[in-house]
Amino acid sequence: MGTDAPTTVLIPVPCAPMRAPCPTSGKLGKRKGTCTRQVRTVAFKFVAYLRITYGEYTAQCKCCTTFRITPEGVLPKAHYDNKVRDLVLDRFLKDGMNIDRVLESLRCEFLLELSTEFVYGVLRGRAEQLDMAGHRRKVLLLRAGAPEIILPDAVLQEVRGRGAADPVFQEILRAVWLKIVPTLPTPAQVRVWNLGAGESSVLALSMTDRDCEAVLDDRDARRCAQTLKIGVRGTLGLVVLAKQIGSIPSARPVVEQLRRSGLYLIDDVTNQTLALVGE
Ligand SMILES: [Zn+2]
C-alpha cells in the first residue's frame, strides 16, 4: 500500500546581496550573515515552500543597528507568500465562493490548510484597499495632470461586480475626465501572464499606443509591462509626479494616507522614491 503523503517542493529564493537598503531609511547596509526561512506558496497538488535565503545586515543608518530583508511578494515574518493571498482573493471575489468553499477548494487543489481568520485578514486588507486607494488614485491621476485618462471596460466591470452602490463604481460613472473604452482582446504575450481581467485589459490597450503609460500596482502586471516595453507607473509614481509638477506640496503625507487606506508599499522602495523629490 502506498501512502497518500503529499510531495513537498522547496523552491530556493536567494535574497542576500552583499549590500541592501535598510527597510526604514533606505540607507545601504553591509551583509553580516545569512539565514533561511520557509514560506508557504502555491503549487497545484503539491505542498510548496519558498526556501528563502535572506541577508542580515549591519546598518549604517540612525534608525537601527541591524536589519533583515525579504524578497518581493513575501511580507516580513509572513508564513504565506502573496500568491496565497491573491489566490484567496480570486476565489472569493472573482469566483464568488463563500469562505468555506474557498478553504475547501484551496485544501483540495493546493493542499493549503488555511484558517478562517487568515481569509478574513486577507479580505479585510483588500476591502480597505479597494474602497480608499482606488478612489484616491483616480483623484491623484487627475491632479497629476495626465492629458487623458482611459479606462478599459473590463476594469469597470470588475468594479461593477462589487455592486452598484460601490463608491468607486459610482465615482467612475460620475468622472467626466475618465474615458471608458471597449476592452480589446488580450494578446497572447499578455495572456501567458495569467493576470486579472482588469490588468490584462490595461496592458492590451497600452500595447496599441506607445505614447501612453499604464497605471498598474499589481507586481506581475508591472513585470509584464516591463517585458513588453510598456511605460508603467504605480500609485507611488503618481504621487511623485504630482509633487514634481506642483499639484501637491509634499508627497509623503499622501503616501502615508494611501498606506493607512490599505495600499501595500515596500518601505525601502517608498523611501528611495520619495528621496527623488527630496523627501
Ligand atoms: Zn535603519
Residues whose N, C-alpha, C, O or C-beta is under 5 A from the ligand:
A	BS01	ZN	C22 T24 S25 A59 C61 C63 C64
